[in-house]
Amino acid sequence: MLQICESTALIQSLSLEGQSLSFQHLPYLVELVVHTQTIAELNCSRNGLDARCMQLLAPVLGKNTTIKRLHLSRNRFGDEG
């Protein structure tokens, strides 16, 4: 995954909309967000992400200073996420 992050260091917009992301995919997404500090827009809508996913993703997003537009609609966070 680190090789992918190094080769994507200049990504400014990333759309993962409707890609059926799940909890098992989150470590990869977290690594990508941490190591790619140029992403200004991230679209993770329509993936079925749940509260457990947000527990992993939220701290990373909270520390990220480059993401200005975040799309998370149509997931399954519920009140816990």
C-alpha positions, 0 to 999 in steps of 0.5 A: 500500500505504501507504494500506491501512496507514493505513486499517488502523492499528487492526487487532488480529487479521489472518487470512490463513490459506489465502490462497495467499500467495507470495514476490511477496506478502511485500513487502505483508505486510512493509509491513503488519506494519511500519506497523500496530503494533496487530496482536496476532495474525497468522495466515499458516498454510496458505499455502505460504510457503517459506524465502525468504519467511521470510528477508524476514518474520523480521527484521520479526517480530523487531522487532515488539513487538505481535504476541503470537500468530503462526500459521505452521503448514502452510507450506513453510519446511523447515530453512532457514526 
